[in-house]
Amino acid sequence: MRIIGGKYKGRIFIPGKNFKARPTTDISKEGLFNILENRYDFSEKTVLDIFSGSGSIGYEFISRGCKEAVMVEKDFVHHRFILNVLEKLKIENARLYKTDVFLFLRTFKGRFDFIFADPPFDLKNLADVPDAVLRTNLLLENGLFILEHPKEYNFSDHPFFKETRKYGKVNFSFFEK
């Protein structure tokens, strides 16, 4: 896993053999952050990264100057990996929660400019993730929710859907409240 832009650009971290998550590819991350950096000034923005996996997206936001990142990952091995990377990079403006994402969404009190979700592609209720996020009060007005998902899903009929970008097997659907 490589951080592709910003302050920590080029830093590489190897998750290890017990790691089950599928990190977002460099090509996909580069495409996503090209879009975001052309639309937003990250310096005063906050991000919630749910289903964090390797933490890759959270690191990218922090590396590019986001004010704060909150990351949620329930898997013990993945959680420990993210903690180690945050420690090695001496990132102090990130918080990591080891809990179920859906429980977190129902109970957390805070608001974010960006919410990014990269659920496991075989998650049984992946189609419910946009509603689970957008029914909460976690996304600020004019905030952006980004869902990474396989091509088999189409969210274009969702009332808050704005667009989809495709990078190989990875799709990013954008939603605004």
N, C-alpha and C positions, 0 to 999 in steps of 0.2 A: 504494500500500500504506500502510495507516494502522495505528498502534498504538492499540488501543481501550481499554486500561485501565492503571491503575497509574501509576508514576512518569513514564513517557514517553507517557502518554495524549495522543492528538491529534497526535502527530508523524507527518508524512506524508513518504514517500520514493517517488520515481518511478523505477522500474527502468530505463526506457529502451527503445528500439526493438528492440535485439538480445536482449531478455529472452524466454525461451521458457516459463518456468514459469507455472503457474496458481496464483497465491496464494490461500490460503484466504479465503473471503469474510468480510466484517465480521460479517454475521449469524451465520454458522457459528461464527466465533471467539467471538463474544459468548455464544452458546448453550453452547459447550464450556466456556468459562471460568466461566460462571455455575455450571455443574455442579461443576467442579473446586474453585472457591473456597468452595462450600458444604460440600465434603467434606474439604478439606485446608488445612493451614497451610503456605504455601509457604516460609516463612523458613528452614527447615532442609532443604529438598528440592533434589535435583539432577535435571536433565533432559537426555536425549539426544534431539536432533532430527535424524532421518535423512531423507534426500531433502529437505534444508532449503529448496531453491528460493530464495525471497526472504529466508528467515530469519525470516519473520513470526511463527511459533509460538515460536521461541526468544526473540525480543524480548519477546513477551507474557509468557512465564514470568519472564524477568529483570525486566521492568517491574513485575511483581506481587510481586517480592521473593524469587524463587528464589535459592538460594545459588550455584548454578553451572549453566551451560548448555554442553553440548558439541554442536556442529553439524557435520553431514557433508554436503558437496555436492561432486560431482565436476565439474560444468560450470564452465568457466573464467569465463564472464561472470557467472553467478550467484554463484560464490565471491567474485569481486571486488566485486560489489554488497554482499554480506553484510559483507565486510571494511570497506568504506566506511561502512556504517551503524554498525557497531560502533565505528568510529573517531569518527564524528560524535557519537554518543551518549556517547562516552567510557566504554563498557562494558568493564570489566576482568575480570569474572568469567565470561567466555565464551571458549571455545576453538573454533576452526574448522579442520576437516580437509578437504583437497581430495583425496578418494579415492573409490573405489567402495564403496558401502554394504555390499555383501555381504562384501567383503574386510575392511572395518572391523569388521563384526560377528564375524568369525572370529578377528581378531588383537588387538583392543583389550582392555586390562586395566583395568577400572574397573567401577563399579556405579552404578546410577541408580534413583531413586524413580519417575521417569516416563520412558517412552520413547515418543516420538511419531514416526509415520511418515506421510508424505504422498507416496507414490510417484507418478510420472506415471500417470495413469489408463489409459494405453495400454501400461504395462509388461507384457511378455509373462508374467512370472512373479509378477504381483501377488498371486495366490492363495497363493504360497509365503512371502510376507513374514511372516505371524505365526509360522510354524514357524522361519524363519531367525532371528527375534528371540528367540523363547521357548526355543529350544534352547541358547542361549548362557547365560552366567552374568551377563549385564549388568544384568538387572532384579533389584533387591533383593527380599527377601521382603516380601510385602504391597505390592509395587510395582504400577504400572499401565502397561500398554502400550495405546496408542491408535493405531488405524489409520484414516486418512482414505481413503475409497474410494468409487467410484460405486455406484449402487443395484443394479447387476447382480451384485454379489458378496454372498454370504450366508455368514457365518462362525459361525452359531449352533450348528453341530455340532462346532466346535472344543472340545477338552476344557478350555481355559482361558477360553473366551468367557463374558462376563458380560452385556453388553447392547449394543444399537445405538441411536444417536440420529440422527435425520434432520433435515436443514436444507436444504430444496430438493433440489438435485441432489447434495448432499454428505451422506455417511454417516460417522459415527464409530462404529467397533466398539471396545469396551473388553474387555481381557483382563487377568486377574490370575493370577499363578502361585501 
